[in-house]
Amino acid sequence: MKRVSKKTKFSPQEAEMHYQSSSKNYKVDSGESHFAYYRDKHPAYYKVLLENV
């Protein structure tokens, strides 16, 4: 996973909206979940979501 700086520029609401919109780019062909895909492709947003769950 990529390193993500401690300070993020996204609010939890922005991260949630980004997560929801990223599902358009996600293909269900693999066994990988959308959340795992999101973690790998968008680590900064993922970190915000993880910290605010």
PyMOL Python script that loads the backbone (N, CA, C, O; Angstrom):
from pymol import cmd

cmd.read_pdbstr("""\
ATOM      1  N   MET A   1       0.845  -1.177   0.000  1.00  0.00           N
ATOM      2  CA  MET A   1       0.000   0.000   0.000  1.00  0.00           C
ATOM      3  C   MET A   1       0.892   1.243   0.000  1.00  0.00           C
ATOM      4  O   MET A   1       1.981   1.230   0.573  1.00  0.00           O
ATOM      5  N   LYS A   2       0.433   2.295  -0.632  1.00  0.00           N
ATOM      6  CA  LYS A   2       1.192   3.533  -0.705  1.00  0.00           C
ATOM      7  C   LYS A   2       1.184   4.233   0.648  1.00  0.00           C
ATOM      8  O   LYS A   2       0.251   4.079   1.436  1.00  0.00           O
ATOM      9  N   ARG A   3       2.231   4.997   0.901  1.00  0.00           N
ATOM     10  CA  ARG A   3       2.284   5.789   2.127  1.00  0.00           C
ATOM     11  C   ARG A   3       1.344   6.981   1.974  1.00  0.00           C
ATOM     12  O   ARG A   3       1.254   7.597   0.911  1.00  0.00           O
ATOM     13  N   VAL A   4       0.664   7.281   3.043  1.00  0.00           N
ATOM     14  CA  VAL A   4      -0.264   8.403   3.044  1.00  0.00           C
ATOM     15  C   VAL A   4       0.136   9.326   4.175  1.00  0.00           C
ATOM     16  O   VAL A   4       0.359   8.884   5.302  1.00  0.00           O
ATOM     17  N   SER A   5       0.227  10.611   3.871  1.00  0.00           N
ATOM     18  CA  SER A   5       0.598  11.557   4.911  1.00  0.00           C
ATOM     19  C   SER A   5      -0.456  11.572   6.010  1.00  0.00           C
ATOM     20  O   SER A   5      -1.610  11.208   5.781  1.00  0.00           O
ATOM     21  N   LYS A   6      -0.053  11.993   7.197  1.00  0.00           N
ATOM     22  CA  LYS A   6      -0.976  11.986   8.335  1.00  0.00           C
ATOM     23  C   LYS A   6      -2.107  12.983   8.160  1.00  0.00           C
ATOM     24  O   LYS A   6      -3.237  12.716   8.569  1.00  0.00           O
ATOM     25  N   LYS A   7      -1.822  14.119   7.563  1.00  0.00           N
ATOM     26  CA  LYS A   7      -2.871  15.116   7.358  1.00  0.00           C
ATOM     27  C   LYS A   7      -3.563  14.856   6.035  1.00  0.00           C
ATOM     28  O   LYS A   7      -2.917  14.725   4.995  1.00  0.00           O
ATOM     29  N   THR A   8      -4.862  14.784   6.085  1.00  0.00           N
ATOM     30  CA  THR A   8      -5.625  14.595   4.867  1.00  0.00           C
ATOM     31  C   THR A   8      -6.416  15.858   4.582  1.00  0.00           C
ATOM     32  O   THR A   8      -6.703  16.641   5.487  1.00  0.00           O
ATOM     33  N   LYS A   9      -6.763  16.049   3.327  1.00  0.00           N
ATOM     34  CA  LYS A   9      -7.482  17.246   2.919  1.00  0.00           C
ATOM     35  C   LYS A   9      -8.948  16.945   2.665  1.00  0.00           C
ATOM     36  O   LYS A   9      -9.662  17.775   2.103  1.00  0.00           O
ATOM     37  N   PHE A  10      -9.402  15.779   3.070  1.00  0.00           N
ATOM     38  CA  PHE A  10     -10.763  15.358   2.768  1.00  0.00           C
ATOM     39  C   PHE A  10     -11.569  15.218   4.042  1.00  0.00           C
ATOM     40  O   PHE A  10     -11.064  14.734   5.055  1.00  0.00           O
ATOM     41  N   SER A  11     -12.807  15.636   3.994  1.00  0.00           N
ATOM     42  CA  SER A  11     -13.704  15.397   5.118  1.00  0.00           C
ATOM     43  C   SER A  11     -14.237  13.970   4.986  1.00  0.00           C
ATOM     44  O   SER A  11     -14.182  13.388   3.903  1.00  0.00           O
ATOM     45  N   PRO A  12     -14.749  13.409   6.071  1.00  0.00           N
ATOM     46  CA  PRO A  12     -15.341  12.076   5.975  1.00  0.00           C
ATOM     47  C   PRO A  12     -16.476  12.030   4.942  1.00  0.00           C
ATOM     48  O   PRO A  12     -16.648  11.022   4.256  1.00  0.00           O
ATOM     49  N   GLN A  13     -17.231  13.091   4.834  1.00  0.00           N
ATOM     50  CA  GLN A  13     -18.324  13.138   3.859  1.00  0.00           C
ATOM     51  C   GLN A  13     -17.791  13.109   2.438  1.00  0.00           C
ATOM     52  O   GLN A  13     -18.345  12.424   1.578  1.00  0.00           O
ATOM     53  N   GLU A  14     -16.720  13.848   2.185  1.00  0.00           N
ATOM     54  CA  GLU A  14     -16.108  13.837   0.847  1.00  0.00           C
ATOM     55  C   GLU A  14     -15.557  12.449   0.521  1.00  0.00           C
ATOM     56  O   GLU A  14     -15.700  11.963  -0.600  1.00  0.00           O
ATOM     57  N   ALA A  15     -14.932  11.823   1.504  1.00  0.00           N
ATOM     58  CA  ALA A  15     -14.375  10.485   1.294  1.00  0.00           C
ATOM     59  C   ALA A  15     -15.488   9.491   0.998  1.00  0.00           C
ATOM     60  O   ALA A  15     -15.340   8.636   0.126  1.00  0.00           O
ATOM     61  N   GLU A  16     -16.596   9.596   1.715  1.00  0.00           N
ATOM     62  CA  GLU A  16     -17.730   8.694   1.484  1.00  0.00           C
ATOM     63  C   GLU A  16     -18.301   8.901   0.083  1.00  0.00           C
ATOM     64  O   GLU A  16     -18.605   7.930  -0.610  1.00  0.00           O
ATOM     65  N   MET A  17     -18.447  10.145  -0.336  1.00  0.00           N
ATOM     66  CA  MET A  17     -18.959  10.422  -1.686  1.00  0.00           C
ATOM     67  C   MET A  17     -18.001   9.865  -2.738  1.00  0.00           C
ATOM     68  O   MET A  17     -18.438   9.294  -3.737  1.00  0.00           O
ATOM     69  N   HIS A  18     -16.702  10.031  -2.516  1.00  0.00           N
ATOM     70  CA  HIS A  18     -15.700   9.518  -3.447  1.00  0.00           C
ATOM     71  C   HIS A  18     -15.762   7.997  -3.510  1.00  0.00           C
ATOM     72  O   HIS A  18     -15.671   7.418  -4.593  1.00  0.00           O
ATOM     73  N   TYR A  19     -15.916   7.348  -2.364  1.00  0.00           N
ATOM     74  CA  TYR A  19     -16.028   5.885  -2.311  1.00  0.00           C
ATOM     75  C   TYR A  19     -17.236   5.421  -3.112  1.00  0.00           C
ATOM     76  O   TYR A  19     -17.137   4.489  -3.909  1.00  0.00           O
ATOM     77  N   GLN A  20     -18.368   6.067  -2.903  1.00  0.00           N
ATOM     78  CA  GLN A  20     -19.585   5.685  -3.621  1.00  0.00           C
ATOM     79  C   GLN A  20     -19.417   5.877  -5.130  1.00  0.00           C
ATOM     80  O   GLN A  20     -19.835   5.026  -5.916  1.00  0.00           O
ATOM     81  N   SER A  21     -18.810   6.988  -5.532  1.00  0.00           N
ATOM     82  CA  SER A  21     -18.656   7.245  -6.964  1.00  0.00           C
ATOM     83  C   SER A  21     -17.609   6.332  -7.607  1.00  0.00           C
ATOM     84  O   SER A  21     -17.675   6.071  -8.808  1.00  0.00           O
ATOM     85  N   SER A  22     -16.642   5.842  -6.819  1.00  0.00           N
ATOM     86  CA  SER A  22     -15.608   4.970  -7.384  1.00  0.00           C
ATOM     87  C   SER A  22     -16.160   3.605  -7.782  1.00  0.00           C
ATOM     88  O   SER A  22     -15.528   2.878  -8.548  1.00  0.00           O
ATOM     89  N   SER A  23     -17.324   3.259  -7.268  1.00  0.00           N
ATOM     90  CA  SER A  23     -17.894   1.947  -7.613  1.00  0.00           C
ATOM     91  C   SER A  23     -18.205   1.851  -9.102  1.00  0.00           C
ATOM     92  O   SER A  23     -18.321   0.748  -9.637  1.00  0.00           O
ATOM     93  N   LYS A  24     -18.343   2.993  -9.780  1.00  0.00           N
ATOM     94  CA  LYS A  24     -18.574   2.983 -11.233  1.00  0.00           C
ATOM     95  C   LYS A  24     -17.368   2.409 -11.972  1.00  0.00           C
ATOM     96  O   LYS A  24     -17.513   1.797 -13.030  1.00  0.00           O
ATOM     97  N   ASN A  25     -16.173   2.611 -11.405  1.00  0.00           N
ATOM     98  CA  ASN A  25     -14.939   2.146 -12.045  1.00  0.00           C
ATOM     99  C   ASN A  25     -14.548   0.739 -11.610  1.00  0.00           C
ATOM    100  O   ASN A  25     -13.584   0.175 -12.128  1.00  0.00           O
ATOM    101  N   TYR A  26     -15.278   0.182 -10.679  1.00  0.00           N
ATOM    102  CA  TYR A  26     -14.927  -1.126 -10.133  1.00  0.00           C
ATOM    103  C   TYR A  26     -15.620  -2.230 -10.908  1.00  0.00           C
ATOM    104  O   TYR A  26     -16.828  -2.181 -11.137  1.00  0.00           O
ATOM    105  N   LYS A  27     -14.848  -3.218 -11.307  1.00  0.00           N
ATOM    106  CA  LYS A  27     -15.385  -4.376 -12.019  1.00  0.00           C
ATOM    107  C   LYS A  27     -15.473  -5.552 -11.063  1.00  0.00           C
ATOM    108  O   LYS A  27     -14.525  -5.801 -10.317  1.00  0.00           O
ATOM    109  N   VAL A  28     -16.562  -6.272 -11.061  1.00  0.00           N
ATOM    110  CA  VAL A  28     -16.796  -7.374 -10.132  1.00  0.00           C
ATOM    111  C   VAL A  28     -16.192  -8.683 -10.651  1.00  0.00           C
ATOM    112  O   VAL A  28     -16.426  -9.738 -10.060  1.00  0.00           O
ATOM    113  N   ASP A  29     -15.437  -8.638 -11.720  1.00  0.00           N
ATOM    114  CA  ASP A  29     -14.876  -9.842 -12.337  1.00  0.00           C
ATOM    115  C   ASP A  29     -13.969 -10.634 -11.388  1.00  0.00           C
ATOM    116  O   ASP A  29     -13.931 -11.863 -11.446  1.00  0.00           O
ATOM    117  N   SER A  30     -13.253  -9.941 -10.531  1.00  0.00           N
ATOM    118  CA  SER A  30     -12.333 -10.640  -9.634  1.00  0.00           C
ATOM    119  C   SER A  30     -13.025 -10.939  -8.313  1.00  0.00           C
ATOM    120  O   SER A  30     -14.158 -10.514  -8.087  1.00  0.00           O
ATOM    121  N   GLY A  31     -12.347 -11.663  -7.454  1.00  0.00           N
ATOM    122  CA  GLY A  31     -12.882 -11.957  -6.135  1.00  0.00           C
ATOM    123  C   GLY A  31     -12.632 -10.838  -5.145  1.00  0.00           C
ATOM    124  O   GLY A  31     -13.058 -10.905  -3.992  1.00  0.00           O
ATOM    125  N   GLU A  32     -11.943  -9.813  -5.602  1.00  0.00           N
ATOM    126  CA  GLU A  32     -11.593  -8.689  -4.732  1.00  0.00           C
ATOM    127  C   GLU A  32     -12.833  -7.841  -4.431  1.00  0.00           C
ATOM    128  O   GLU A  32     -13.640  -7.574  -5.322  1.00  0.00           O
ATOM    129  N   SER A  33     -12.975  -7.431  -3.201  1.00  0.00           N
ATOM    130  CA  SER A  33     -14.110  -6.587  -2.844  1.00  0.00           C
ATOM    131  C   SER A  33     -13.855  -5.149  -3.288  1.00  0.00           C
ATOM    132  O   SER A  33     -12.712  -4.755  -3.524  1.00  0.00           O
ATOM    133  N   HIS A  34     -14.904  -4.388  -3.395  1.00  0.00           N
ATOM    134  CA  HIS A  34     -14.769  -2.982  -3.760  1.00  0.00           C
ATOM    135  C   HIS A  34     -13.946  -2.242  -2.710  1.00  0.00           C
ATOM    136  O   HIS A  34     -13.154  -1.364  -3.053  1.00  0.00           O
ATOM    137  N   PHE A  35     -14.124  -2.589  -1.427  1.00  0.00           N
ATOM    138  CA  PHE A  35     -13.377  -1.913  -0.368  1.00  0.00           C
ATOM    139  C   PHE A  35     -11.874  -2.181  -0.503  1.00  0.00           C
ATOM    140  O   PHE A  35     -11.067  -1.273  -0.304  1.00  0.00           O
ATOM    141  N   ALA A  36     -11.492  -3.422  -0.840  1.00  0.00           N
ATOM    142  CA  ALA A  36     -10.071  -3.750  -1.050  1.00  0.00           C
ATOM    143  C   ALA A  36      -9.528  -3.007  -2.261  1.00  0.00           C
ATOM    144  O   ALA A  36      -8.410  -2.492  -2.228  1.00  0.00           O
ATOM    145  N   TYR A  37     -10.314  -2.950  -3.328  1.00  0.00           N
ATOM    146  CA  TYR A  37      -9.934  -2.189  -4.519  1.00  0.00           C
ATOM    147  C   TYR A  37      -9.717  -0.730  -4.144  1.00  0.00           C
ATOM    148  O   TYR A  37      -8.729  -0.117  -4.548  1.00  0.00           O
ATOM    149  N   TYR A  38     -10.635  -0.185  -3.378  1.00  0.00           N
ATOM    150  CA  TYR A  38     -10.580   1.223  -2.988  1.00  0.00           C
ATOM    151  C   TYR A  38      -9.350   1.502  -2.128  1.00  0.00           C
ATOM    152  O   TYR A  38      -8.694   2.531  -2.290  1.00  0.00           O
ATOM    153  N   ARG A  39      -9.041   0.579  -1.211  1.00  0.00           N
ATOM    154  CA  ARG A  39      -7.867   0.713  -0.347  1.00  0.00           C
ATOM    155  C   ARG A  39      -6.593   0.834  -1.179  1.00  0.00           C
ATOM    156  O   ARG A  39      -5.722   1.648  -0.873  1.00  0.00           O
ATOM    157  N   ASP A  40      -6.487   0.030  -2.220  1.00  0.00           N
ATOM    158  CA  ASP A  40      -5.280   0.026  -3.043  1.00  0.00           C
ATOM    159  C   ASP A  40      -5.213   1.194  -4.019  1.00  0.00           C
ATOM    160  O   ASP A  40      -4.129   1.717  -4.274  1.00  0.00           O
ATOM    161  N   LYS A  41      -6.341   1.608  -4.565  1.00  0.00           N
ATOM    162  CA  LYS A  41      -6.348   2.642  -5.594  1.00  0.00           C
ATOM    163  C   LYS A  41      -6.448   4.066  -5.037  1.00  0.00           C
ATOM    164  O   LYS A  41      -5.990   5.014  -5.675  1.00  0.00           O
ATOM    165  N   HIS A  42      -7.038   4.218  -3.859  1.00  0.00           N
ATOM    166  CA  HIS A  42      -7.260   5.557  -3.292  1.00  0.00           C
ATOM    167  C   HIS A  42      -6.909   5.568  -1.809  1.00  0.00           C
ATOM    168  O   HIS A  42      -7.796   5.743  -0.974  1.00  0.00           O
ATOM    169  N   PRO A  43      -5.628   5.384  -1.460  1.00  0.00           N
ATOM    170  CA  PRO A  43      -5.257   5.227  -0.050  1.00  0.00           C
ATOM    171  C   PRO A  43      -5.564   6.443   0.824  1.00  0.00           C
ATOM    172  O   PRO A  43      -5.869   6.273   2.004  1.00  0.00           O
ATOM    173  N   ALA A  44      -5.495   7.642   0.295  1.00  0.00           N
ATOM    174  CA  ALA A  44      -5.774   8.830   1.108  1.00  0.00           C
ATOM    175  C   ALA A  44      -7.239   8.864   1.531  1.00  0.00           C
ATOM    176  O   ALA A  44      -7.552   9.127   2.692  1.00  0.00           O
ATOM    177  N   TYR A  45      -8.126   8.599   0.589  1.00  0.00           N
ATOM    178  CA  TYR A  45      -9.554   8.565   0.918  1.00  0.00           C
ATOM    179  C   TYR A  45      -9.864   7.383   1.826  1.00  0.00           C
ATOM    180  O   TYR A  45     -10.663   7.503   2.755  1.00  0.00           O
ATOM    181  N   TYR A  46      -9.241   6.258   1.564  1.00  0.00           N
ATOM    182  CA  TYR A  46      -9.444   5.063   2.378  1.00  0.00           C
ATOM    183  C   TYR A  46      -9.075   5.343   3.834  1.00  0.00           C
ATOM    184  O   TYR A  46      -9.794   4.943   4.749  1.00  0.00           O
ATOM    185  N   LYS A  47      -7.958   6.028   4.043  1.00  0.00           N
ATOM    186  CA  LYS A  47      -7.512   6.352   5.394  1.00  0.00           C
ATOM    187  C   LYS A  47      -8.534   7.193   6.125  1.00  0.00           C
ATOM    188  O   LYS A  47      -8.791   6.963   7.307  1.00  0.00           O
ATOM    189  N   VAL A  48      -9.120   8.160   5.449  1.00  0.00           N
ATOM    190  CA  VAL A  48     -10.153   9.001   6.077  1.00  0.00           C
ATOM    191  C   VAL A  48     -11.353   8.153   6.472  1.00  0.00           C
ATOM    192  O   VAL A  48     -11.877   8.295   7.577  1.00  0.00           O
ATOM    193  N   LEU A  49     -11.789   7.281   5.584  1.00  0.00           N
ATOM    194  CA  LEU A  49     -12.927   6.417   5.902  1.00  0.00           C
ATOM    195  C   LEU A  49     -12.603   5.497   7.070  1.00  0.00           C
ATOM    196  O   LEU A  49     -13.438   5.301   7.954  1.00  0.00           O
ATOM    197  N   LEU A  50     -11.414   4.938   7.084  1.00  0.00           N
ATOM    198  CA  LEU A  50     -11.016   4.009   8.121  1.00  0.00           C
ATOM    199  C   LEU A  50     -10.992   4.694   9.491  1.00  0.00           C
ATOM    200  O   LEU A  50     -11.393   4.101  10.492  1.00  0.00           O
ATOM    201  N   GLU A  51     -10.527   5.926   9.531  1.00  0.00           N
ATOM    202  CA  GLU A  51     -10.429   6.661  10.791  1.00  0.00           C
ATOM    203  C   GLU A  51     -11.786   7.136  11.293  1.00  0.00           C
ATOM    204  O   GLU A  51     -11.912   7.467  12.472  1.00  0.00           O
ATOM    205  N   ASN A  52     -12.789   7.180  10.452  1.00  0.00           N
ATOM    206  CA  ASN A  52     -14.075   7.746  10.837  1.00  0.00           C
ATOM    207  C   ASN A  52     -15.217   6.745  10.822  1.00  0.00           C
ATOM    208  O   ASN A  52     -16.384   7.120  10.699  1.00  0.00           O
ATOM    209  N   VAL A  53     -14.877   5.485  10.946  1.00  0.00           N
ATOM    210  CA  VAL A  53     -15.928   4.457  10.957  1.00  0.00           C
ATOM    211  C   VAL A  53     -16.347   4.212  12.387  1.00  0.00           C
ATOM    212  O   VAL A  53     -17.222   3.384  12.641  1.00  0.00           O
TER     213      VAL A  53
END
""", "prot")
cmd.dss("prot")
cmd.show_as("cartoon", "prot")
cmd.util.cbc("prot")
cmd.orient("prot")
